[in-house]
């Protein structure tokens, strides 16, 4: 589906909670950590870059501190995908969902 057809309206009331500087700092640290991990995963692969699904699955198995509650790693997919596309610019991973389903079906050797 298309990812560019979204609109958001924010209504901020005077007594609404304020953004905490500590939360912004944690978010920035998390983003930097995830960027470095994506780079490490791609470099570790050696010849030929892994696909985005491999990167996401590798990160999913790790204990990553300060992930947003409720969204966890999935809430950072946009950042991870942007870093991946910057490092592996010519790989088209739009079929990742199809590849993931196929991989899961073939894990036990059945076709």
C-alpha positions as a Markdown table, in Angstrom:
| # | Residue | x | y | z |
|---|---|---|---|---|
| 1 | Unk | 0.0 | 0.0 | 0.0 |
| 2 | Unk | 0.9 | 3.6 | -0.4 |
| 3 | Unk | 2.7 | 5.2 | 2.5 |
| 4 | Unk | 2.4 | 8.8 | 1.3 |
| 5 | Unk | -1.3 | 9.4 | 1.6 |
| 6 | Unk | -1.5 | 10.2 | 5.3 |
| 7 | Unk | -2.6 | 13.4 | 7.1 |
| 8 | Unk | -2.2 | 14.3 | 10.8 |
| 9 | Unk | -3.8 | 17.1 | 12.8 |
| 10 | Unk | -2.4 | 17.9 | 16.2 |
| 11 | Unk | -4.5 | 19.8 | 18.7 |
| 12 | Unk | -2.5 | 21.0 | 21.7 |
| 13 | Unk | -4.3 | 22.2 | 24.7 |
| 14 | Unk | -2.5 | 24.5 | 27.2 |
| 15 | Unk | -2.4 | 21.8 | 29.9 |
| 16 | Unk | -1.2 | 19.0 | 27.6 |
| 17 | Unk | 1.9 | 17.1 | 28.7 |
| 18 | Unk | 5.1 | 18.7 | 27.5 |
| 19 | Unk | 8.0 | 17.0 | 25.8 |
| 20 | Unk | 10.6 | 16.0 | 28.3 |
| 21 | Unk | 14.2 | 16.7 | 27.5 |
| 22 | Unk | 15.2 | 13.3 | 28.9 |
| 23 | Unk | 12.8 | 11.6 | 26.5 |
| 24 | Unk | 14.2 | 13.5 | 23.5 |
| 25 | Unk | 17.7 | 12.5 | 24.7 |
| 26 | Unk | 16.8 | 8.8 | 25.0 |
| 27 | Unk | 15.1 | 8.9 | 21.5 |
| 28 | Unk | 18.2 | 10.4 | 20.0 |
| 29 | Unk | 20.5 | 7.8 | 21.6 |
| 30 | Unk | 18.2 | 5.0 | 20.5 |
| 31 | Unk | 18.2 | 6.3 | 16.9 |
| 32 | Unk | 22.1 | 6.5 | 16.9 |
| 33 | Unk | 22.3 | 3.0 | 18.4 |
| 34 | Unk | 20.0 | 1.6 | 15.7 |
| 35 | Unk | 21.8 | 3.3 | 12.9 |
| 36 | Unk | 25.1 | 1.8 | 14.1 |
| 37 | Unk | 23.6 | -1.7 | 14.5 |
| 38 | Unk | 22.1 | -1.6 | 11.0 |
| 39 | Unk | 25.6 | -0.6 | 9.7 |
| 40 | Unk | 27.2 | -3.4 | 11.6 |
| 41 | Unk | 24.7 | -6.0 | 10.4 |
| 42 | Unk | 25.2 | -5.0 | 6.8 |
| 43 | Unk | 29.0 | -5.0 | 7.1 |
| 44 | Unk | 29.1 | -8.3 | 9.0 |
| 45 | Unk | 27.3 | -9.9 | 6.0 |
| 46 | Unk | 30.4 | -9.5 | 3.9 |
| 47 | Unk | 29.9 | -10.0 | 0.2 |
| 48 | Unk | 26.4 | -8.9 | -0.8 |
| 49 | Unk | 24.1 | -6.9 | 1.5 |
| 50 | Unk | 21.4 | -8.7 | 3.5 |
| 51 | Unk | 17.9 | -7.8 | 2.7 |
| 52 | Unk | 15.8 | -5.6 | 5.0 |
| 53 | Unk | 13.9 | -8.5 | 6.4 |
| 54 | Unk | 17.2 | -10.1 | 7.6 |
| 55 | Unk | 18.2 | -6.8 | 9.3 |
| 56 | Unk | 14.8 | -6.5 | 11.1 |
| 57 | Unk | 14.9 | -10.1 | 12.2 |
| 58 | Unk | 18.4 | -9.7 | 13.6 |
| 59 | Unk | 17.5 | -6.6 | 15.5 |
| 60 | Unk | 14.3 | -8.3 | 16.8 |
| 61 | Unk | 16.4 | -11.0 | 18.5 |
| 62 | Unk | 18.5 | -8.4 | 20.4 |
| 63 | Unk | 17.7 | -6.8 | 23.7 |
| 64 | Unk | 17.6 | -3.1 | 22.7 |
| 65 | Unk | 17.1 | -0.6 | 25.5 |
| 66 | Unk | 14.7 | 2.3 | 25.4 |
| 67 | Unk | 12.4 | 1.1 | 22.6 |
| 68 | Unk | 9.1 | 2.9 | 22.7 |
| 69 | Unk | 6.5 | 1.0 | 24.8 |
| 70 | Unk | 3.8 | -0.5 | 22.7 |
| 71 | Unk | 5.5 | 0.0 | 19.4 |
| 72 | Unk | 8.8 | -1.7 | 20.2 |
| 73 | Unk | 11.1 | -2.2 | 17.2 |
| 74 | Unk | 8.2 | -1.9 | 14.7 |
| 75 | Unk | 7.9 | 1.7 | 15.6 |
| 76 | Unk | 11.5 | 2.3 | 14.4 |
| 77 | Unk | 11.1 | 0.5 | 11.1 |
| 78 | Unk | 11.0 | 3.9 | 9.2 |
| 79 | Unk | 14.4 | 4.8 | 10.7 |
| 80 | Unk | 15.9 | 1.4 | 10.1 |
| 81 | Unk | 14.6 | 1.3 | 6.5 |
| 82 | Unk | 16.0 | 4.8 | 5.8 |
| 83 | Unk | 19.4 | 3.8 | 7.1 |
| 84 | Unk | 19.3 | 0.6 | 5.1 |
| 85 | Unk | 18.3 | 2.4 | 1.9 |
| 86 | Unk | 21.1 | 4.9 | 2.5 |
| 87 | Unk | 23.7 | 2.1 | 2.9 |
| 88 | Unk | 22.3 | -0.2 | 0.2 |
| 89 | Unk | 20.7 | 2.2 | -2.2 |
| 90 | Unk | 20.2 | -0.1 | -5.2 |
| 91 | Unk | 18.4 | -2.9 | -3.5 |
| 92 | Unk | 14.7 | -2.8 | -3.9 |
| 93 | Unk | 13.0 | -4.4 | -0.9 |
| 94 | Unk | 9.4 | -3.7 | -1.7 |
| 95 | Unk | 8.7 | -7.4 | -1.9 |
| 96 | Unk | 10.0 | -8.0 | 1.6 |
| 97 | Unk | 6.6 | -9.1 | 2.8 |
| 98 | Unk | 6.3 | -11.8 | 0.1 |
| 99 | Unk | 9.9 | -12.9 | 0.7 |
| 100 | Unk | 9.2 | -13.1 | 4.5 |
| 101 | Unk | 6.1 | -15.3 | 4.0 |
| 102 | Unk | 8.0 | -17.6 | 1.6 |
| 103 | Unk | 10.9 | -17.9 | 4.0 |
| 104 | Unk | 8.7 | -18.8 | 6.9 |
| 105 | Unk | 6.9 | -21.4 | 4.8 |
| 106 | Unk | 10.2 | -23.0 | 3.7 |
| 107 | Unk | 11.9 | -23.0 | 7.1 |
| 108 | Unk | 10.8 | -26.6 | 7.9 |
| 109 | Unk | 11.8 | -27.8 | 4.4 |
| 110 | Unk | 8.2 | -28.0 | 3.1 |
| 111 | Unk | 7.2 | -26.2 | -0.1 |
